[in-house]
Amino acid sequence: SWKREFNDYPLEKAAQEYLLYVQSLHPGCTYKTYKSRIKPCVEFLRNQGCQNLRQITKGVVLKLVSSFPEHRRMTLHERFRSFRLWLRWCAQHYDMTEFNPCEGIVVRVPYDKECEESWSEQDIQRIIDASPSTLYKFFIALMGYAGLRLSEALNLRSEDIRSDTREISLVGKGNKFATVPISDKLWAIYLNVMDELHPEGRFFPPDKFEQNSPELAAIFKFVLARAGLPMPKKSLHHRLRHSFCTNLIRAGVDLKTVTRLM
């Protein structure tokens, strides 16, 4: 009836149905990420008096963008991108012709030099040398020499590594299956771990290894200090992944290959 009489749709219901749609396609981390970005936007729109989708005007969207926190560099761009995708989905799903309040609005991410800095291969080797154990060296090398995300490294299992092809098989972001080649440096550290510990199942189980917690960050800061490297203000473990990408480009690897590896 909302379609027939008003060619409009309730705001809250549209948000709920969109999140159900995202959950059906990408359950897990991707769904939680979109939910965390859409939910504050819907709350802001509700406080602005928007009950239906067509009440979202370009002026309201500009107010929404100005309310985004500026202390996190990528929050501006990623939250607006998720919000814009939601409105586009609404326009198509509810047959709302020419509904595009985000048209012409561009969110420019401020340049943050500190966030762009990365560690060279020599720096990563210094971090590995300063690590307190063979297992922790393997943990750092997975991100610095293979580009794994922190969660992917923590959840890695011994059966995920194929010795015949020297590859890591894993389920990455968006529940997508991927295989990552193992470099010579990472392979040497992996062999040391297998010889010393003979692990079965998870390499980093919660009862023996700190998970994504302040304690894990504190250990990494201690290792950085021990390696004599300056302490970054943010992006601790994820900077290893960024450094892996940057070092590939420095080595002359073409961008298409780098993109596939990342």
PyRosetta script that sets phi, psi and omega in degrees:
from pyrosetta import init, pose_from_sequence

init()
pose = pose_from_sequence("SWKREFNDYPLEKAAQEYLLYVQSLHPGCTYKTYKSRIKPCVEFLRNQGCQNLRQITKGVVLKLVSSFPEHRRMTLHERFRSFRLWLRWCAQHYDMTEFNPCEGIVVRVPYDKECEESWSEQDIQRIIDASPSTLYKFFIALMGYAGLRLSEALNLRSEDIRSDTREISLVGKGNKFATVPISDKLWAIYLNVMDELHPEGRFFPPDKFEQNSPELAAIFKFVLARAGLPMPKKSLHHRLRHSFCTNLIRAGVDLKTVTRLM")
pose.set_psi(1, -34.0)
pose.set_omega(1, 177.7)
pose.set_phi(2, -63.9)
pose.set_psi(2, -37.8)
pose.set_omega(2, 178.0)
pose.set_phi(3, -64.8)
pose.set_psi(3, -47.9)
pose.set_omega(3, -173.7)
pose.set_phi(4, -68.4)
pose.set_psi(4, -43.6)
pose.set_omega(4, -171.1)
pose.set_phi(5, -86.0)
pose.set_psi(5, -39.5)
pose.set_omega(5, -172.5)
pose.set_phi(6, -122.2)
pose.set_psi(6, -11.7)
pose.set_omega(6, -172.1)
pose.set_phi(7, 50.1)
pose.set_psi(7, 47.9)
pose.set_omega(7, -176.9)
pose.set_phi(8, -141.4)
pose.set_psi(8, 178.9)
pose.set_omega(8, 179.9)
pose.set_phi(9, -157.3)
pose.set_psi(9, 145.7)
pose.set_omega(9, 179.4)
pose.set_phi(10, -64.0)
pose.set_psi(10, 138.8)
pose.set_omega(10, -176.0)
pose.set_phi(11, -60.9)
pose.set_psi(11, -52.3)
pose.set_omega(11, -175.7)
pose.set_phi(12, -60.9)
pose.set_psi(12, -43.5)
pose.set_omega(12, -178.1)
pose.set_phi(13, -67.0)
pose.set_psi(13, -37.4)
pose.set_omega(13, 178.4)
pose.set_phi(14, -63.7)
pose.set_psi(14, -39.6)
pose.set_omega(14, 178.6)
pose.set_phi(15, -66.2)
pose.set_psi(15, -43.4)
pose.set_omega(15, 179.5)
pose.set_phi(16, -62.5)
pose.set_psi(16, -44.2)
pose.set_omega(16, -178.1)
pose.set_phi(17, -69.3)
pose.set_psi(17, -33.7)
pose.set_omega(17, 177.9)
pose.set_phi(18, -67.5)
pose.set_psi(18, -42.6)
pose.set_omega(18, 179.7)
pose.set_phi(19, -66.3)
pose.set_psi(19, -34.1)
pose.set_omega(19, 174.2)
pose.set_phi(20, -64.8)
pose.set_psi(20, -38.1)
pose.set_omega(20, 177.4)
pose.set_phi(21, -63.8)
pose.set_psi(21, -45.9)
pose.set_omega(21, 179.2)
pose.set_phi(22, -63.4)
pose.set_psi(22, -41.3)
pose.set_omega(22, -179.4)
pose.set_phi(23, -63.6)
pose.set_psi(23, -35.0)
pose.set_omega(23, 179.1)
pose.set_phi(24, -68.5)
pose.set_psi(24, -29.8)
pose.set_omega(24, -179.7)
pose.set_phi(25, -90.1)
pose.set_psi(25, -42.3)
pose.set_omega(25, -174.0)
pose.set_phi(26, -133.8)
pose.set_psi(26, 72.9)
pose.set_omega(26, 177.1)
pose.set_phi(27, -68.0)
pose.set_psi(27, 154.6)
pose.set_omega(27, 178.2)
pose.set_phi(28, 100.1)
pose.set_psi(28, -134.3)
pose.set_omega(28, -171.1)
pose.set_phi(29, -63.9)
pose.set_psi(29, -41.6)
pose.set_omega(29, -178.4)
pose.set_phi(30, -64.1)
pose.set_psi(30, -42.7)
pose.set_omega(30, 178.5)
pose.set_phi(31, -62.4)
pose.set_psi(31, -44.9)
pose.set_omega(31, -179.8)
pose.set_phi(32, -62.9)
pose.set_psi(32, -37.6)
pose.set_omega(32, 179.4)
pose.set_phi(33, -64.6)
pose.set_psi(33, -47.3)
pose.set_omega(33, 179.9)
pose.set_phi(34, -64.9)
pose.set_psi(34, -38.8)
pose.set_omega(34, 179.4)
pose.set_phi(35, -63.0)
pose.set_psi(35, -41.3)
pose.set_omega(35, -179.9)
pose.set_phi(36, -67.6)
pose.set_psi(36, -23.6)
pose.set_omega(36, 179.7)
pose.set_phi(37, -89.5)
pose.set_psi(37, -38.0)
pose.set_omega(37, -177.0)
pose.set_phi(38, -76.6)
pose.set_psi(38, -38.5)
pose.set_omega(38, -173.7)
pose.set_phi(39, -56.9)
pose.set_psi(39, -49.3)
pose.set_omega(39, 177.9)
pose.set_phi(40, -64.7)
pose.set_psi(40, -29.3)
pose.set_omega(40, 177.5)
pose.set_phi(41, -67.1)
pose.set_psi(41, -43.9)
pose.set_omega(41, 179.1)
pose.set_phi(42, -63.8)
pose.set_psi(42, -39.8)
pose.set_omega(42, 179.2)
pose.set_phi(43, -63.9)
pose.set_psi(43, -40.6)
pose.set_omega(43, 178.2)
pose.set_phi(44, -64.1)
pose.set_psi(44, -44.0)
pose.set_omega(44, -179.8)
pose.set_phi(45, -63.2)
pose.set_psi(45, -37.9)
pose.set_omega(45, 177.7)
pose.set_phi(46, -63.4)
pose.set_psi(46, -41.4)
pose.set_omega(46, 178.5)
pose.set_phi(47, -67.6)
pose.set_psi(47, -22.2)
pose.set_omega(47, 176.8)
pose.set_phi(48, -85.1)
pose.set_psi(48, 1.7)
pose.set_omega(48, 177.8)
pose.set_phi(49, 89.9)
pose.set_psi(49, 11.8)
pose.set_omega(49, -179.9)
pose.set_phi(50, -84.3)
pose.set_psi(50, 117.8)
pose.set_omega(50, 176.2)
pose.set_phi(51, -107.5)
pose.set_psi(51, -28.3)
pose.set_omega(51, 179.3)
pose.set_phi(52, -120.0)
pose.set_psi(52, 162.9)
pose.set_omega(52, -175.3)
pose.set_phi(53, -63.7)
pose.set_psi(53, -39.6)
pose.set_omega(53, -176.4)
pose.set_phi(54, -70.7)
pose.set_psi(54, -9.4)
pose.set_omega(54, 173.7)
pose.set_phi(55, -79.1)
pose.set_psi(55, -8.2)
pose.set_omega(55, 175.8)
pose.set_phi(56, -82.1)
pose.set_psi(56, 100.8)
pose.set_omega(56, -179.5)
pose.set_phi(57, -100.6)
pose.set_psi(57, 172.9)
pose.set_omega(57, 179.3)
pose.set_phi(58, -62.1)
pose.set_psi(58, -36.9)
pose.set_omega(58, 177.8)
pose.set_phi(59, -64.2)
pose.set_psi(59, -39.0)
pose.set_omega(59, 178.6)
pose.set_phi(60, -66.6)
pose.set_psi(60, -39.0)
pose.set_omega(60, 179.3)
pose.set_phi(61, -64.7)
pose.set_psi(61, -39.5)
pose.set_omega(61, 177.5)
pose.set_phi(62, -62.8)
pose.set_psi(62, -39.7)
pose.set_omega(62, 175.3)
pose.set_phi(63, -63.5)
pose.set_psi(63, -39.8)
pose.set_omega(63, 179.0)
pose.set_phi(64, -61.8)
pose.set_psi(64, -45.8)
pose.set_omega(64, -179.2)
pose.set_phi(65, -63.1)
pose.set_psi(65, -39.9)
pose.set_omega(65, 179.7)
pose.set_phi(66, -67.9)
pose.set_psi(66, -16.7)
pose.set_omega(66, 179.1)
pose.set_phi(67, -87.6)
pose.set_psi(67, -9.5)
pose.set_omega(67, -179.4)
pose.set_phi(68, -65.3)
pose.set_psi(68, 143.0)
pose.set_omega(68, 178.2)
pose.set_phi(69, -66.8)
pose.set_psi(69, 137.0)
pose.set_omega(69, -176.7)
pose.set_phi(70, -98.9)
pose.set_psi(70, -6.6)
pose.set_omega(70, -176.3)
pose.set_phi(71, -76.1)
pose.set_psi(71, -16.1)
pose.set_omega(71, 176.2)
pose.set_phi(72, -109.2)
pose.set_psi(72, 122.2)
pose.set_omega(72, -167.6)
pose.set_phi(73, -60.5)
pose.set_psi(73, -46.1)
pose.set_omega(73, -173.7)
pose.set_phi(74, -89.7)
pose.set_psi(74, -6.3)
pose.set_omega(74, -178.8)
pose.set_phi(75, -60.9)
pose.set_psi(75, -41.3)
pose.set_omega(75, -179.3)
pose.set_phi(76, -57.5)
pose.set_psi(76, -53.5)
pose.set_omega(76, -174.7)
pose.set_phi(77, -69.4)
pose.set_psi(77, -47.9)
pose.set_omega(77, -174.2)
pose.set_phi(78, -69.0)
pose.set_psi(78, -39.6)
pose.set_omega(78, -179.9)
pose.set_phi(79, -68.2)
pose.set_psi(79, -41.0)
pose.set_omega(79, 178.4)
pose.set_phi(80, -66.5)
pose.set_psi(80, -37.7)
pose.set_omega(80, 178.0)
pose.set_phi(81, -62.0)
pose.set_psi(81, -45.2)
pose.set_omega(81, 178.9)
pose.set_phi(82, -64.5)
pose.set_psi(82, -39.8)
pose.set_omega(82, 179.0)
pose.set_phi(83, -63.9)
pose.set_psi(83, -42.9)
pose.set_omega(83, -179.7)
pose.set_phi(84, -65.7)
pose.set_psi(84, -39.9)
pose.set_omega(84, 177.2)
pose.set_phi(85, -62.5)
pose.set_psi(85, -38.2)
pose.set_omega(85, 178.7)
pose.set_phi(86, -63.2)
pose.set_psi(86, -46.3)
pose.set_omega(86, -179.5)
pose.set_phi(87, -65.8)
pose.set_psi(87, -36.5)
pose.set_omega(87, 176.4)
pose.set_phi(88, -64.0)
pose.set_psi(88, -40.6)
pose.set_omega(88, 177.2)
pose.set_phi(89, -62.4)
pose.set_psi(89, -40.7)
pose.set_omega(89, 179.1)
pose.set_phi(90, -63.0)
pose.set_psi(90, -43.5)
pose.set_omega(90, -178.9)
pose.set_phi(91, -61.3)
pose.set_psi(91, -38.3)
pose.set_omega(91, 180.0)
pose.set_phi(92, -78.8)
pose.set_psi(92, -43.2)
pose.set_omega(92, -173.2)
pose.set_phi(93, -70.1)
pose.set_psi(93, -35.6)
pose.set_omega(93, -177.4)
pose.set_phi(94, -103.4)
pose.set_psi(94, 10.3)
pose.set_omega(94, 176.3)
pose.set_phi(95, 54.9)
pose.set_psi(95, 47.8)
pose.set_omega(95, 179.9)
pose.set_phi(96, -97.9)
pose.set_psi(96, 93.6)
pose.set_omega(96, -175.1)
pose.set_phi(97, -61.1)
pose.set_psi(97, 133.2)
pose.set_omega(97, 175.2)
pose.set_phi(98, 60.2)
pose.set_psi(98, 25.3)
pose.set_omega(98, 175.2)
pose.set_phi(99, -88.0)
pose.set_psi(99, 102.9)
pose.set_omega(99, -178.7)
pose.set_phi(100, -153.5)
pose.set_psi(100, 72.4)
pose.set_omega(100, -178.0)
pose.set_phi(101, -69.2)
pose.set_psi(101, -11.2)
pose.set_omega(101, 179.7)
pose.set_phi(102, -90.1)
pose.set_psi(102, 0.7)
pose.set_omega(102, -177.1)
pose.set_phi(103, -62.0)
pose.set_psi(103, 129.2)
pose.set_omega(103, 178.3)
pose.set_phi(104, 84.2)
pose.set_psi(104, -5.8)
pose.set_omega(104, -179.7)
pose.set_phi(105, -93.0)
pose.set_psi(105, 123.8)
pose.set_omega(105, -179.7)
pose.set_phi(106, -121.6)
pose.set_psi(106, 127.0)
pose.set_omega(106, 176.9)
pose.set_phi(107, -100.7)
pose.set_psi(107, 114.4)
pose.set_omega(107, -179.7)
pose.set_phi(108, -96.0)
pose.set_psi(108, 127.4)
pose.set_omega(108, -179.3)
pose.set_phi(109, -82.6)
pose.set_psi(109, 125.0)
pose.set_omega(109, 178.7)
pose.set_phi(110, -64.7)
pose.set_psi(110, 141.9)
pose.set_omega(110, -179.5)
pose.set_phi(111, -70.6)
pose.set_psi(111, 132.2)
pose.set_omega(111, -179.9)
pose.set_phi(112, -126.9)
pose.set_psi(112, 99.0)
pose.set_omega(112, -176.0)
pose.set_phi(113, -62.5)
pose.set_psi(113, -37.3)
pose.set_omega(113, -177.5)
pose.set_phi(114, -62.5)
pose.set_psi(114, -35.5)
pose.set_omega(114, -178.7)
pose.set_phi(115, -75.1)
pose.set_psi(115, -23.0)
pose.set_omega(115, -177.8)
pose.set_phi(116, -83.8)
pose.set_psi(116, -16.2)
pose.set_omega(116, -177.2)
pose.set_phi(117, -66.9)
pose.set_psi(117, 149.2)
pose.set_omega(117, -179.6)
pose.set_phi(118, -140.2)
pose.set_psi(118, 167.0)
pose.set_omega(118, 177.9)
pose.set_phi(119, -94.1)
pose.set_psi(119, 139.2)
pose.set_omega(119, 175.8)
pose.set_phi(120, -75.5)
pose.set_psi(120, 173.0)
pose.set_omega(120, 177.6)
pose.set_phi(121, -62.1)
pose.set_psi(121, -35.5)
pose.set_omega(121, 178.0)
pose.set_phi(122, -65.6)
pose.set_psi(122, -39.1)
pose.set_omega(122, 178.8)
pose.set_phi(123, -64.9)
pose.set_psi(123, -43.5)
pose.set_omega(123, 179.8)
pose.set_phi(124, -63.5)
pose.set_psi(124, -38.3)
pose.set_omega(124, 176.7)
pose.set_phi(125, -63.4)
pose.set_psi(125, -37.8)
pose.set_omega(125, 176.9)
pose.set_phi(126, -64.4)
pose.set_psi(126, -38.6)
pose.set_omega(126, 177.9)
pose.set_phi(127, -64.1)
pose.set_psi(127, -43.1)
pose.set_omega(127, 179.6)
pose.set_phi(128, -64.9)
pose.set_psi(128, -41.6)
pose.set_omega(128, 179.2)
pose.set_phi(129, -64.2)
pose.set_psi(129, -30.0)
pose.set_omega(129, -179.3)
pose.set_phi(130, -86.5)
pose.set_psi(130, -2.0)
pose.set_omega(130, -177.6)
pose.set_phi(131, -69.2)
pose.set_psi(131, 146.9)
pose.set_omega(131, -172.5)
pose.set_phi(132, -77.5)
pose.set_psi(132, -16.0)
pose.set_omega(132, -176.7)
pose.set_phi(133, -152.0)
pose.set_psi(133, 165.4)
pose.set_omega(133, 177.7)
pose.set_phi(134, -64.0)
pose.set_psi(134, -38.8)
pose.set_omega(134, -179.8)
pose.set_phi(135, -65.3)
pose.set_psi(135, -39.2)
pose.set_omega(135, 179.1)
pose.set_phi(136, -69.1)
pose.set_psi(136, -34.3)
pose.set_omega(136, 175.3)
pose.set_phi(137, -60.7)
pose.set_psi(137, -41.1)
pose.set_omega(137, 178.6)
pose.set_phi(138, -65.4)
pose.set_psi(138, -38.5)
pose.set_omega(138, 178.3)
pose.set_phi(139, -60.8)
pose.set_psi(139, -46.3)
pose.set_omega(139, 178.6)
pose.set_phi(140, -67.6)
pose.set_psi(140, -40.8)
pose.set_omega(140, -176.8)
pose.set_phi(141, -66.5)
pose.set_psi(141, -31.7)
pose.set_omega(141, 178.5)
pose.set_phi(142, -60.2)
pose.set_psi(142, -36.7)
pose.set_omega(142, 179.8)
pose.set_phi(143, -86.5)
pose.set_psi(143, -38.0)
pose.set_omega(143, -176.0)
pose.set_phi(144, -82.4)
pose.set_psi(144, -28.9)
pose.set_omega(144, -176.9)
pose.set_phi(145, -111.1)
pose.set_psi(145, -8.7)
pose.set_omega(145, 177.9)
pose.set_phi(146, -129.0)
pose.set_psi(146, -9.8)
pose.set_omega(146, 176.4)
pose.set_phi(147, 77.2)
pose.set_psi(147, 18.1)
pose.set_omega(147, 179.3)
pose.set_phi(148, -68.4)
pose.set_psi(148, 148.7)
pose.set_omega(148, 171.7)
pose.set_phi(149, -74.0)
pose.set_psi(149, 163.2)
pose.set_omega(149, -177.6)
pose.set_phi(150, -58.3)
pose.set_psi(150, -47.1)
pose.set_omega(150, -178.7)
pose.set_phi(151, -64.9)
pose.set_psi(151, -35.7)
pose.set_omega(151, 178.9)
pose.set_phi(152, -66.9)
pose.set_psi(152, -38.8)
pose.set_omega(152, 178.5)
pose.set_phi(153, -68.4)
pose.set_psi(153, -44.0)
pose.set_omega(153, -177.6)
pose.set_phi(154, -64.9)
pose.set_psi(154, -32.0)
pose.set_omega(154, -176.9)
pose.set_phi(155, -94.2)
pose.set_psi(155, 4.3)
pose.set_omega(155, -176.9)
pose.set_phi(156, -66.6)
pose.set_psi(156, 138.6)
pose.set_omega(156, 179.9)
pose.set_phi(157, -114.8)
pose.set_psi(157, 157.7)
pose.set_omega(157, -178.0)
pose.set_phi(158, -62.4)
pose.set_psi(158, -33.9)
pose.set_omega(158, 179.8)
pose.set_phi(159, -74.1)
pose.set_psi(159, -8.9)
pose.set_omega(159, 178.4)
pose.set_phi(160, -77.7)
pose.set_psi(160, -13.2)
pose.set_omega(160, -178.1)
pose.set_phi(161, -101.3)
pose.set_psi(161, 121.8)
pose.set_omega(161, -179.3)
pose.set_phi(162, -98.0)
pose.set_psi(162, 111.0)
pose.set_omega(162, -176.6)
pose.set_phi(163, -72.0)
pose.set_psi(163, -28.4)
pose.set_omega(163, -176.7)
pose.set_phi(164, -69.0)
pose.set_psi(164, -37.3)
pose.set_omega(164, -179.5)
pose.set_phi(165, -106.6)
pose.set_psi(165, -3.6)
pose.set_omega(165, -176.7)
pose.set_phi(166, 53.2)
pose.set_psi(166, 59.0)
pose.set_omega(166, -180.0)
pose.set_phi(167, -134.8)
pose.set_psi(167, 154.5)
pose.set_omega(167, 173.3)
pose.set_phi(168, -106.5)
pose.set_psi(168, 125.0)
pose.set_omega(168, 176.2)
pose.set_phi(169, -102.3)
pose.set_psi(169, 130.0)
pose.set_omega(169, -177.7)
pose.set_phi(170, -154.1)
pose.set_psi(170, 163.8)
pose.set_omega(170, 172.9)
pose.set_phi(171, -103.3)
pose.set_psi(171, 112.7)
pose.set_omega(171, -173.5)
pose.set_phi(172, -95.0)
pose.set_psi(172, -153.7)
pose.set_omega(172, -177.4)
pose.set_phi(173, -62.9)
pose.set_psi(173, 137.1)
pose.set_omega(173, -178.3)
pose.set_phi(174, 74.4)
pose.set_psi(174, 19.8)
pose.set_omega(174, 179.9)
pose.set_phi(175, 58.2)
pose.set_psi(175, 35.1)
pose.set_omega(175, 179.2)
pose.set_phi(176, -97.4)
pose.set_psi(176, 131.9)
pose.set_omega(176, 179.2)
pose.set_phi(177, -76.1)
pose.set_psi(177, 140.1)
pose.set_omega(177, -178.3)
pose.set_phi(178, -148.5)
pose.set_psi(178, 155.6)
pose.set_omega(178, 171.9)
pose.set_phi(179, -122.7)
pose.set_psi(179, 135.9)
pose.set_omega(179, -176.9)
pose.set_phi(180, -122.6)
pose.set_psi(180, 127.7)
pose.set_omega(180, 178.3)
pose.set_phi(181, -68.9)
pose.set_psi(181, 150.7)
pose.set_omega(181, -179.4)
pose.set_phi(182, -103.9)
pose.set_psi(182, 122.9)
pose.set_omega(182, 180.0)
pose.set_phi(183, -74.9)
pose.set_psi(183, 169.7)
pose.set_omega(183, -179.3)
pose.set_phi(184, -62.8)
pose.set_psi(184, -40.7)
pose.set_omega(184, -179.2)
pose.set_phi(185, -65.5)
pose.set_psi(185, -44.1)
pose.set_omega(185, 179.1)
pose.set_phi(186, -66.7)
pose.set_psi(186, -37.2)
pose.set_omega(186, -179.4)
pose.set_phi(187, -63.5)
pose.set_psi(187, -40.7)
pose.set_omega(187, 179.2)
pose.set_phi(188, -63.4)
pose.set_psi(188, -41.4)
pose.set_omega(188, 178.6)
pose.set_phi(189, -68.5)
pose.set_psi(189, -37.9)
pose.set_omega(189, 178.2)
pose.set_phi(190, -62.0)
pose.set_psi(190, -42.6)
pose.set_omega(190, 178.9)
pose.set_phi(191, -63.2)
pose.set_psi(191, -37.6)
pose.set_omega(191, 177.2)
pose.set_phi(192, -63.9)
pose.set_psi(192, -40.0)
pose.set_omega(192, 178.4)
pose.set_phi(193, -63.8)
pose.set_psi(193, -43.7)
pose.set_omega(193, -179.3)
pose.set_phi(194, -66.4)
pose.set_psi(194, -37.2)
pose.set_omega(194, -179.7)
pose.set_phi(195, -70.1)
pose.set_psi(195, -38.6)
pose.set_omega(195, -176.1)
pose.set_phi(196, -82.5)
pose.set_psi(196, -43.5)
pose.set_omega(196, -167.9)
pose.set_phi(197, -107.4)
pose.set_psi(197, -25.2)
pose.set_omega(197, -176.0)
pose.set_phi(198, 48.7)
pose.set_psi(198, 56.0)
pose.set_omega(198, -174.8)
pose.set_phi(199, -70.2)
pose.set_psi(199, 149.0)
pose.set_omega(199, 173.1)
pose.set_phi(200, -129.4)
pose.set_psi(200, 136.9)
pose.set_omega(200, -176.5)
pose.set_phi(201, 78.2)
pose.set_psi(201, -137.4)
pose.set_omega(201, -177.8)
pose.set_phi(202, -70.1)
pose.set_psi(202, 136.0)
pose.set_omega(202, 175.1)
pose.set_phi(203, -68.7)
pose.set_psi(203, -34.1)
pose.set_omega(203, -174.1)
pose.set_phi(204, -124.8)
pose.set_psi(204, 69.8)
pose.set_omega(204, -178.9)
pose.set_phi(205, -69.1)
pose.set_psi(205, 150.9)
pose.set_omega(205, -176.8)
pose.set_phi(206, -59.7)
pose.set_psi(206, -28.9)
pose.set_omega(206, -177.8)
pose.set_phi(207, -79.3)
pose.set_psi(207, -11.4)
pose.set_omega(207, -178.5)
pose.set_phi(208, -123.7)
pose.set_psi(208, -12.3)
pose.set_omega(208, -175.8)
pose.set_phi(209, -142.4)
pose.set_psi(209, 134.6)
pose.set_omega(209, 179.3)
pose.set_phi(210, -61.7)
pose.set_psi(210, 137.5)
pose.set_omega(210, 178.0)
pose.set_phi(211, -91.0)
pose.set_psi(211, -160.6)
pose.set_omega(211, -177.8)
pose.set_phi(212, -71.3)
pose.set_psi(212, 89.3)
pose.set_omega(212, -172.4)
pose.set_phi(213, -145.8)
pose.set_psi(213, 167.2)
pose.set_omega(213, 175.4)
pose.set_phi(214, -58.5)
pose.set_psi(214, -30.6)
pose.set_omega(214, 179.1)
pose.set_phi(215, -65.6)
pose.set_psi(215, -40.3)
pose.set_omega(215, 178.4)
pose.set_phi(216, -65.2)
pose.set_psi(216, -39.7)
pose.set_omega(216, 176.8)
pose.set_phi(217, -64.4)
pose.set_psi(217, -38.1)
pose.set_omega(217, 179.7)
pose.set_phi(218, -65.0)
pose.set_psi(218, -38.6)
pose.set_omega(218, 177.4)
pose.set_phi(219, -62.9)
pose.set_psi(219, -43.3)
pose.set_omega(219, -179.2)
pose.set_phi(220, -65.3)
pose.set_psi(220, -39.5)
pose.set_omega(220, 177.2)
pose.set_phi(221, -62.6)
pose.set_psi(221, -39.2)
pose.set_omega(221, 176.8)
pose.set_phi(222, -62.1)
pose.set_psi(222, -42.5)
pose.set_omega(222, 179.9)
pose.set_phi(223, -65.5)
pose.set_psi(223, -40.3)
pose.set_omega(223, 178.1)
pose.set_phi(224, -62.2)
pose.set_psi(224, -42.6)
pose.set_omega(224, 177.9)
pose.set_phi(225, -63.7)
pose.set_psi(225, -39.8)
pose.set_omega(225, 178.8)
pose.set_phi(226, -65.6)
pose.set_psi(226, -32.0)
pose.set_omega(226, 178.8)
pose.set_phi(227, -82.1)
pose.set_psi(227, -7.2)
pose.set_omega(227, 179.2)
pose.set_phi(228, 76.2)
pose.set_psi(228, 26.7)
pose.set_omega(228, -179.9)
pose.set_phi(229, -102.9)
pose.set_psi(229, 146.6)
pose.set_omega(229, 178.8)
pose.set_phi(230, -64.6)
pose.set_psi(230, 148.4)
pose.set_omega(230, -176.2)
pose.set_phi(231, -84.1)
pose.set_psi(231, 119.4)
pose.set_omega(231, 175.8)
pose.set_phi(232, -71.3)
pose.set_psi(232, 149.7)
pose.set_omega(232, -179.6)
pose.set_phi(233, -74.5)
pose.set_psi(233, -26.5)
pose.set_omega(233, -177.7)
pose.set_phi(234, -155.3)
pose.set_psi(234, 178.9)
pose.set_omega(234, 178.0)
pose.set_phi(235, 54.8)
pose.set_psi(235, 60.2)
pose.set_omega(235, -176.9)
pose.set_phi(236, -70.0)
pose.set_psi(236, -78.6)
pose.set_omega(236, -176.3)
pose.set_phi(237, -68.0)
pose.set_psi(237, -34.1)
pose.set_omega(237, -178.0)
pose.set_phi(238, -67.5)
pose.set_psi(238, -20.1)
pose.set_omega(238, 178.1)
pose.set_phi(239, -67.8)
pose.set_psi(239, -25.6)
pose.set_omega(239, 175.4)
pose.set_phi(240, -63.9)
pose.set_psi(240, -41.3)
pose.set_omega(240, 177.7)
pose.set_phi(241, -65.5)
pose.set_psi(241, -43.1)
pose.set_omega(241, 176.6)
pose.set_phi(242, -61.3)
pose.set_psi(242, -39.7)
pose.set_omega(242, -179.4)
pose.set_phi(243, -66.3)
pose.set_psi(243, -38.1)
pose.set_omega(243, 176.8)
pose.set_phi(244, -57.9)
pose.set_psi(244, -45.5)
pose.set_omega(244, 179.4)
pose.set_phi(245, -63.9)
pose.set_psi(245, -46.9)
pose.set_omega(245, -177.7)
pose.set_phi(246, -64.0)
pose.set_psi(246, -40.0)
pose.set_omega(246, -179.0)
pose.set_phi(247, -68.6)
pose.set_psi(247, -31.3)
pose.set_omega(247, 174.3)
pose.set_phi(248, -63.8)
pose.set_psi(248, -43.6)
pose.set_omega(248, 179.7)
pose.set_phi(249, -65.8)
pose.set_psi(249, -40.0)
pose.set_omega(249, 177.4)
pose.set_phi(250, -61.9)
pose.set_psi(250, -32.6)
pose.set_omega(250, -178.9)
pose.set_phi(251, -80.1)
pose.set_psi(251, -2.9)
pose.set_omega(251, 176.5)
pose.set_phi(252, 93.2)
pose.set_psi(252, 11.9)
pose.set_omega(252, 177.5)
pose.set_phi(253, -71.2)
pose.set_psi(253, 136.8)
pose.set_omega(253, -176.8)
pose.set_phi(254, -68.9)
pose.set_psi(254, 153.9)
pose.set_omega(254, -172.5)
pose.set_phi(255, -64.2)
pose.set_psi(255, -32.7)
pose.set_omega(255, -179.9)
pose.set_phi(256, -64.4)
pose.set_psi(256, -42.1)
pose.set_omega(256, 178.0)
pose.set_phi(257, -67.4)
pose.set_psi(257, -41.4)
pose.set_omega(257, 178.3)
pose.set_phi(258, -60.0)
pose.set_psi(258, -42.9)
pose.set_omega(258, 179.7)
pose.set_phi(259, -61.1)
pose.set_psi(259, -43.3)
pose.set_omega(259, 179.9)
pose.set_phi(260, -65.3)
pose.set_psi(260, -40.3)
pose.set_omega(260, 179.5)
pose.set_phi(261, -66.3)
pose.set_psi(261, -38.8)
pose.set_omega(261, -179.9)
pose.set_phi(262, -70.8)
pose.dump_pdb("model.pdb")
